[in-house]
Amino acid sequence: MEKQITATALRQNLFNILAEIAETQESISIFNSKINKSVVIMSEDEYSAIEETLYLLSNPKNRDKIITGMETTYDKTIEFNWRNA
């Protein structure tokens, strides 16, 4: 988490903070000193990306294929022609 602000700072500048989150796609942690805990605000796009990643990795076969693909070097790949598929 790159940025942390207080609940008071959030209340004082809510619109600008929400606009910044939407623009930068960075989440912001809001710390509440009364309960000594934080919550996170993030853009909908970022949240959707996290949900999709969790969904894709929740299936063990799919997760293994993704990991194998990430470990495959470019020289071991083959060219695929989508027009002839």
C-alpha positions as CSV (number, residue, x, y, z in Angstrom):
1,M,0.0,0.0,0.0
2,E,1.7,3.2,-1.1
3,K,-0.5,5.8,0.5
4,Q,-2.1,6.0,3.9
5,I,-4.3,8.8,5.2
6,T,-6.5,9.4,8.2
7,A,-10.3,9.2,8.2
8,T,-10.3,12.9,9.0
9,A,-8.2,13.7,5.9
10,L,-10.5,11.5,3.8
11,R,-13.6,13.4,5.0
12,Q,-12.0,16.8,4.3
13,N,-11.0,15.9,0.8
14,L,-13.2,13.0,-0.3
15,F,-14.0,14.0,-3.9
16,N,-10.4,14.7,-4.8
17,I,-9.2,11.5,-3.2
18,L,-11.7,9.4,-5.0
19,A,-10.8,11.2,-8.3
20,E,-7.1,10.4,-7.7
21,I,-7.8,6.8,-7.0
22,A,-9.9,6.4,-10.2
23,E,-7.2,8.2,-12.2
24,T,-4.1,6.5,-10.8
25,Q,-5.5,3.0,-10.2
26,E,-3.7,3.1,-6.8
27,S,-5.4,2.1,-3.6
28,I,-5.3,4.2,-0.5
29,S,-5.4,2.9,3.1
30,I,-7.5,4.9,5.5
31,F,-6.4,4.6,9.1
32,N,-8.8,4.9,12.0
33,S,-6.7,5.6,15.1
34,K,-9.7,5.1,17.5
35,I,-9.9,1.4,16.6
36,N,-6.3,1.0,15.4
37,K,-7.4,-0.5,12.0
38,S,-7.4,0.5,8.4
39,V,-9.6,0.0,5.4
40,V,-8.7,0.3,1.7
41,I,-10.3,2.2,-1.1
42,M,-9.5,1.2,-4.6
43,S,-10.9,1.7,-8.1
44,E,-13.5,-0.6,-9.5
45,D,-11.2,-1.6,-12.3
46,E,-8.5,-2.6,-9.8
47,Y,-11.0,-4.5,-7.7
48,S,-12.3,-6.3,-10.8
49,A,-8.8,-7.3,-11.8
50,I,-8.1,-8.8,-8.3
51,E,-11.4,-10.7,-8.5
52,E,-10.6,-12.1,-11.9
53,T,-7.1,-13.1,-10.8
54,L,-8.5,-14.9,-7.7
55,Y,-11.1,-16.7,-9.9
56,L,-8.5,-17.8,-12.5
57,L,-6.1,-19.1,-9.8
58,S,-8.9,-20.8,-7.8
59,N,-9.0,-23.7,-10.2
60,P,-5.8,-25.9,-9.7
61,K,-5.6,-27.0,-13.3
62,N,-6.0,-23.5,-14.6
63,R,-3.5,-22.2,-12.0
64,D,-0.9,-24.8,-13.1
65,K,-1.3,-23.8,-16.8
66,I,-0.9,-20.1,-16.0
67,I,2.3,-20.8,-13.9
68,T,3.7,-23.0,-16.7
69,G,3.0,-20.3,-19.2
70,M,4.7,-17.7,-17.1
71,E,7.7,-20.0,-16.7
72,T,7.9,-20.7,-20.5
73,T,10.7,-18.8,-22.2
74,Y,10.0,-17.0,-25.5
75,D,12.3,-19.4,-27.5
76,K,10.1,-22.3,-26.4
77,T,6.9,-20.8,-27.8
78,I,5.3,-21.4,-31.2
79,E,3.8,-18.9,-33.5
80,F,0.0,-19.2,-33.7
81,N,-2.0,-17.9,-36.6
82,W,-5.4,-16.8,-35.4
83,R,-6.8,-16.5,-39.0
84,N,-6.2,-20.2,-39.6
85,A,-7.5,-21.4,-36.2
